[in-house]
Amino acid sequence: MKDYNREKVIKYAKKWAYKRNPKYYNYDLLGGDCTNFVSQCIYEGSKIMNYTKTLGWYYNNANDKSPSWTGVDFLYKFLINNTKSRTNWGNFRHSKDRNRRYNTNII
């Protein structure tokens, strides 16, 4: 299993938080760009994509990406349920108590 490199994630996030990485499409006018940016950060830390159609997590271009690359619910489900990954994505746990925060650690 490949380790998740948080140092690379932090460096990427600091570099691109307030400007646009031209490698990725801008989804601001299509509902927002937050999950796209989070996916970019996760990819920077893992350098592995899951090309399983519909249930995977990948980005080739704006027209060839998984729903989980830009959709919050889809990304959450991918991270929570992707237990057989070749990468240690970090610490993600689901809480059944709606009043408790999810324990997540992307960066």
TAUR-V605419 format. One line per field, one symbol per residue. phi: phi as a letter, one per 30 degrees, with the letter a starting at -180 (. if undefined). psi: psi as a letter, one per 20 degrees, with the letter a starting at -180 (. if undefined). burial: b if it has 9 or more other C-alpha atoms within 8 Angstrom, else e. A space follows every 10 residues. Layout:
phi->???
psi->???
burial->???
This chain:
phi->.dddcddddd dddddcdcbc dddbdccedc jkbddeddde dddddchbcc ddeicdbabc aecbbdeddb cedddedddd cddcddbddk cbbccddddc dddbadc
psi->ppqpnhghgg ggghgjhjrp oiiqqojgjk irjghggggg ggghihkpqo jopgiaorpg ahinrqhihi pggggghghh imikqiqnia opqppioiiq qqnqng.
burial->eeebbbebbb ebbeebeeee eeeeeebeee eebebbeebe bbbbbbeebe eeeebbbbbe eeeebbbbbb beebbbebbb eeeeeebbbe ebeebeeeee eebeeee
